Amino acid sequence: MNHSFQVALVLGLVHGPTLAAQDLPAGKLPACDTNAPQSFPCVTPFDTPPVLLNVPQPGGGARKTPRVWVYVTESGVVTATQIARPAGLDFDVAAIALGKQLRFTPASRGGHPVGVWFVVPITTEAAPTPCSDMAVPISAGWARFADSEHLERPELGTLYRYHGFEPIAGLTLDVFIYPQTGWPSLEEQVQAFPKALDLMQQRGELSAYEVLGRDEVKVKVRSARLGREITIHGFGVRVRLREGSGQEFNSYFAVFPEEQKYIKFRVTYPSGPRVQGTIDDFVKQVLEARAAEPAHCVSPS
């Protein structure tokens, strides 16, 4: 049984097909397809009803009780389900998933086990929100995910690379997600960026650079884990770079905390206020996507 659903089952004993039939709008069941009686709810007479063998315990949270048609085979296995009386999509999905996991002592007729349709009221929490297959969104703002790379040392984490499209076509936007253990504070990490530029200048990779701004960055997002809006406090720096050819670029470097991890953004781009605004939108959407992951999807480490 998948306990992530945290569901409870409430079964009323069903003593004949007339009780099941009350859930059909027409008040009666159609005849079965003799070749596939499990294909839809239909008349399946029995003398004694199935008896449930596995009863999960109730969980916390809001619960509702959809009524679910279940087809129980001669061996007591549920092979088909259908909502008879809905209680809301998320609850119906959870009830269907649970119904397929139930096991019964089969119904009988004339002393022999028979397959039957009958209605089961299933009290359940809503199905959990599916978890994303990726640590970052497939697109954010005007950028699409391109590739990822696990960096050579565990403390460096993973690089997620995005490629921009109009109006930032040709730009590469890098996102790093790495553990907080062993790293200095946000401010210290950001302050170290110009020091790295000093080394690049000494090696002749840059002719000059100028720090345009270094300050706290606040991004409001909706946290699925906390169920409310939160403000993520990061730290960022913007720098103007000049190559030996005289061509100038801007570079943006920012770090944000996320529980036991850091999320770092690094982008180099042509000068222009519109580009910086587009990058700000990209950062916000990546952080929003991370915050939107439900609690059961997030590793505690």
C-alpha positions as CSV (number, residue, x, y, z in Angstrom):
1,M,0.0,0.0,0.0
2,N,1.3,3.4,-0.9
3,H,1.1,5.3,2.4
4,S,1.9,8.7,0.7
5,F,-1.8,8.9,-0.1
6,Q,-2.6,8.7,3.7
7,V,-6.1,7.4,2.9
8,A,-8.8,5.8,4.9
9,L,-11.4,3.4,3.6
10,V,-15.0,3.2,4.8
11,L,-16.9,0.2,3.5
12,G,-20.6,-0.5,3.9
13,L,-21.5,-4.1,3.4
14,V,-23.2,-4.6,0.1
15,H,-25.9,-7.3,0.1
16,G,-27.0,-7.3,-3.5
17,P,-26.9,-5.5,-6.8
18,T,-29.8,-3.2,-5.9
19,L,-27.7,-1.3,-3.5
20,A,-25.0,-0.7,-6.1
21,A,-27.7,0.2,-8.6
22,Q,-28.8,3.2,-6.6
23,D,-25.7,5.1,-7.6
24,L,-26.6,5.0,-11.3
25,P,-28.7,8.0,-12.5
26,A,-31.2,5.6,-14.2
27,G,-31.5,3.6,-11.1
28,K,-30.5,0.3,-12.7
29,L,-27.5,-1.5,-14.2
30,P,-27.1,-2.5,-17.8
31,A,-26.5,-6.1,-18.8
32,C,-22.8,-7.2,-18.8
33,D,-20.7,-7.8,-21.8
34,T,-20.3,-11.5,-21.5
35,N,-16.8,-11.4,-23.0
36,A,-15.6,-8.6,-20.7
37,P,-17.8,-8.1,-17.7
38,Q,-15.2,-5.8,-16.1
39,S,-15.4,-3.3,-19.0
40,F,-18.2,-1.3,-17.3
41,P,-20.5,-1.5,-14.2
42,C,-23.2,-4.1,-15.0
43,V,-25.6,-6.6,-13.4
44,T,-23.5,-9.2,-11.5
45,P,-25.7,-11.1,-9.0
46,F,-24.2,-12.7,-5.9
47,D,-25.4,-14.3,-2.7
48,T,-22.6,-13.1,-0.4
49,P,-20.7,-9.9,-1.1
50,P,-16.9,-9.5,-1.2
51,V,-15.2,-8.9,2.2
52,L,-12.4,-6.4,2.4
53,L,-9.1,-7.8,3.6
54,N,-6.9,-4.7,3.9
55,V,-8.1,-1.6,5.6
56,P,-5.7,1.4,5.7
57,Q,-5.7,3.7,8.7
58,P,-7.0,7.3,8.5
59,G,-4.5,10.1,7.8
60,G,-4.7,13.8,8.6
61,G,-5.9,16.6,6.4
62,A,-9.1,17.4,4.7
63,R,-11.0,14.3,3.5
64,K,-14.0,13.5,1.3
65,T,-15.8,10.3,0.3
66,P,-16.4,9.6,-3.3
67,R,-18.3,6.4,-4.1
68,V,-16.4,4.1,-6.4
69,W,-17.5,1.2,-8.6
70,V,-15.0,-1.7,-8.2
71,Y,-14.9,-4.9,-10.1
72,V,-13.7,-7.7,-7.8
73,T,-12.7,-10.9,-9.6
74,E,-13.2,-14.5,-8.5
75,S,-9.8,-14.3,-6.8
76,G,-10.6,-11.1,-4.9
77,V,-8.5,-8.7,-7.0
78,V,-9.8,-5.3,-8.2
79,T,-9.3,-5.1,-12.0
80,A,-11.5,-2.1,-12.8
81,T,-12.8,1.0,-11.1
82,Q,-15.1,3.9,-12.0
83,I,-16.4,6.9,-10.1
84,A,-20.0,6.4,-9.2
85,R,-20.5,9.6,-7.2
86,P,-17.7,12.2,-7.4
87,A,-16.3,14.3,-4.6
88,G,-13.8,16.5,-6.5
89,L,-11.1,15.6,-9.0
90,D,-8.2,15.3,-6.6
91,F,-10.2,13.1,-4.2
92,D,-11.6,11.0,-7.0
93,V,-8.1,10.4,-8.4
94,A,-6.9,9.3,-4.9
95,A,-9.9,7.1,-4.4
96,I,-9.4,5.4,-7.8
97,A,-5.8,4.8,-7.0
98,L,-6.6,3.3,-3.6
99,G,-9.5,1.2,-5.0
100,K,-7.1,-0.6,-7.4
101,Q,-5.0,-1.7,-4.4
102,L,-7.8,-3.2,-2.4
103,R,-7.9,-7.0,-1.9
104,F,-11.1,-9.0,-1.0
105,T,-12.4,-12.4,-0.1
106,P,-14.4,-12.8,-3.4
107,A,-18.2,-12.7,-3.6
108,S,-20.0,-16.0,-4.1
109,R,-23.1,-17.3,-5.8
110,G,-24.4,-20.8,-5.4
111,G,-21.3,-21.7,-3.3
112,H,-18.8,-20.6,-6.0
113,P,-16.7,-17.4,-6.2
114,V,-17.9,-14.9,-8.8
115,G,-16.7,-11.6,-10.2
116,V,-18.9,-8.7,-9.2
117,W,-19.4,-5.0,-9.6
118,F,-20.4,-3.1,-6.5
119,V,-20.1,0.4,-5.0
120,V,-17.5,1.2,-2.3
121,P,-17.5,4.5,-0.4
122,I,-13.8,5.5,-0.1
123,T,-12.9,8.2,2.3
124,T,-9.6,9.8,1.2
125,E,-7.3,12.8,1.2
126,A,-6.7,14.5,-2.1
127,A,-4.1,12.8,-4.3
128,P,-0.7,14.4,-3.7
129,T,0.5,16.9,-6.3
130,P,2.8,15.1,-8.7
131,C,6.5,15.8,-8.3
132,S,8.5,17.4,-11.1
133,D,11.0,15.2,-12.9
134,M,13.5,18.1,-13.0
135,A,15.2,20.2,-10.3
136,V,14.6,23.3,-12.4
137,P,11.8,24.3,-14.8
138,I,12.0,23.4,-18.5
139,S,11.6,27.1,-19.3
140,A,11.7,30.3,-17.3
141,G,11.1,33.8,-18.7
142,W,12.7,34.0,-22.1
143,A,15.0,31.1,-21.6
144,R,14.7,27.3,-22.2
145,F,16.6,24.6,-20.4
146,A,19.5,23.2,-22.5
147,D,21.5,20.8,-20.5
148,S,22.9,20.0,-17.0
149,E,26.2,18.8,-15.6
150,H,27.2,17.3,-12.2
151,L,30.3,19.2,-11.4
152,E,33.6,17.4,-10.5
153,R,33.3,17.9,-6.7
154,P,30.1,17.2,-4.7
155,E,30.3,20.6,-2.9
156,L,30.0,22.3,-6.3
157,G,26.6,20.7,-7.0
158,T,25.0,20.7,-10.4
159,L,25.1,23.2,-13.2
160,Y,21.8,23.8,-15.1
161,R,22.3,25.7,-18.4
162,Y,19.6,27.7,-20.2
163,H,19.7,29.3,-23.6
164,G,17.8,32.5,-24.2
165,F,15.4,33.3,-27.0
166,E,13.9,36.6,-28.2
167,P,14.5,39.1,-26.8
168,I,17.7,37.6,-25.3
169,A,18.5,35.1,-28.1
170,G,22.1,33.9,-27.9
171,L,22.5,34.4,-24.2
172,T,23.6,31.6,-21.9
173,L,22.1,31.6,-18.4
174,D,23.7,29.4,-15.8
175,V,22.0,28.1,-12.6
176,F,24.0,26.3,-9.9
177,I,22.4,24.3,-7.1
178,Y,24.8,23.1,-4.4
179,P,24.8,22.2,-0.7
180,Q,25.3,25.0,1.9
181,T,27.8,22.9,3.9
182,G,31.3,24.2,3.6
183,W,30.4,27.5,1.9
184,P,30.6,31.0,3.3
185,S,27.6,33.4,3.6
186,L,25.8,34.8,0.7
187,E,27.5,38.1,1.0
188,E,30.9,36.5,1.1
189,Q,30.2,34.4,-2.0
190,V,29.1,37.4,-3.9
191,Q,32.0,39.5,-2.7
192,A,34.4,36.8,-4.0
193,F,33.1,37.3,-7.6
194,P,35.0,40.6,-8.2
195,K,38.1,38.9,-6.7
196,A,37.8,36.3,-9.4
197,L,37.6,39.1,-12.0
198,D,40.9,40.5,-10.6
199,L,42.6,37.2,-11.4
200,M,41.1,37.2,-14.9
201,Q,42.4,40.7,-15.4
202,Q,45.9,39.7,-14.3
203,R,45.8,36.8,-16.8
204,G,44.9,39.2,-19.6
205,E,41.4,37.8,-20.0
206,L,39.9,41.2,-19.2
207,S,41.3,44.7,-19.7
208,A,39.1,46.2,-17.0
209,Y,35.9,45.8,-14.9
210,E,33.7,48.0,-12.9
211,V,31.3,47.0,-10.1
212,L,27.9,48.7,-10.9
213,G,26.0,47.5,-7.9
214,R,26.2,45.1,-5.0
215,D,23.1,44.7,-2.8
216,E,20.5,42.4,-1.3
217,V,17.9,40.9,-3.7
218,K,14.4,40.2,-2.5
219,V,12.2,37.8,-4.5
220,K,8.6,37.0,-3.4
221,V,7.3,33.5,-4.2
222,R,4.5,31.2,-3.2
223,S,5.8,28.4,-1.1
224,A,3.9,25.1,-1.5
225,R,5.6,23.7,1.6
226,L,4.5,26.5,3.8
227,G,1.2,27.3,2.1
228,R,1.9,31.0,1.9
229,E,3.8,33.7,0.1
230,I,7.4,34.1,1.3
231,T,10.3,36.5,0.5
232,I,13.6,34.9,-0.4
233,H,16.5,37.2,0.6
234,G,19.5,36.7,-1.7
235,F,22.6,38.8,-2.6
236,G,23.8,39.9,-6.0
237,V,26.3,42.0,-7.9
238,R,26.3,43.6,-11.3
239,V,29.6,44.2,-13.1
240,R,30.7,45.9,-16.4
241,L,33.4,43.9,-18.2
242,R,35.7,45.3,-20.9
243,E,37.6,42.8,-23.1
244,G,41.0,43.6,-24.6
245,S,39.2,44.4,-27.9
246,G,37.3,47.2,-26.1
247,Q,34.0,45.4,-26.3
248,E,31.9,45.8,-23.1
249,F,29.5,43.3,-21.4
250,N,27.6,43.2,-18.2
251,S,27.7,40.3,-15.8
252,Y,25.2,39.4,-13.2
253,F,26.0,37.1,-10.3
254,A,23.5,36.3,-7.4
255,V,23.1,33.7,-4.7
256,F,19.9,32.7,-2.9
257,P,19.4,30.3,0.1
258,E,17.0,27.4,-0.1
259,E,16.7,25.2,3.0
260,Q,20.0,23.2,3.0
261,K,21.1,24.4,-0.5
262,Y,22.2,27.5,-2.4
263,I,21.0,28.6,-5.8
264,K,23.4,30.7,-7.8
265,F,22.7,32.6,-11.0
266,R,25.4,33.7,-13.4
267,V,24.8,35.5,-16.7
268,T,27.0,37.6,-19.0
269,Y,25.1,39.8,-21.5
270,P,25.3,42.9,-23.7
271,S,24.6,46.2,-21.9
272,G,21.0,47.4,-21.8
273,P,18.4,47.9,-19.1
274,R,15.9,45.7,-20.9
275,V,18.2,42.7,-20.7
276,Q,18.7,43.1,-16.9
277,G,14.9,43.2,-16.4
278,T,14.5,40.0,-18.5
279,I,17.2,38.3,-16.4
280,D,15.4,39.4,-13.2
281,D,12.2,37.7,-14.5
282,F,14.2,34.5,-15.3
283,V,15.6,34.4,-11.7
284,K,12.2,35.0,-10.2
285,Q,10.6,32.2,-12.3
286,V,13.3,29.7,-11.4
287,L,12.9,30.4,-7.7
288,E,9.1,30.3,-8.0
289,A,9.3,26.8,-9.6
290,R,11.6,25.6,-6.9
291,A,9.3,26.9,-4.2
292,A,6.2,25.4,-5.8
293,E,7.4,21.8,-5.2
294,P,5.3,20.1,-2.6
295,A,6.9,19.0,0.7
296,H,6.7,15.3,-0.2
297,C,8.8,16.0,-3.3
298,V,11.7,17.7,-1.5
299,S,14.6,15.7,-0.1
300,P,15.5,16.7,3.5
301,S,19.2,16.5,2.7
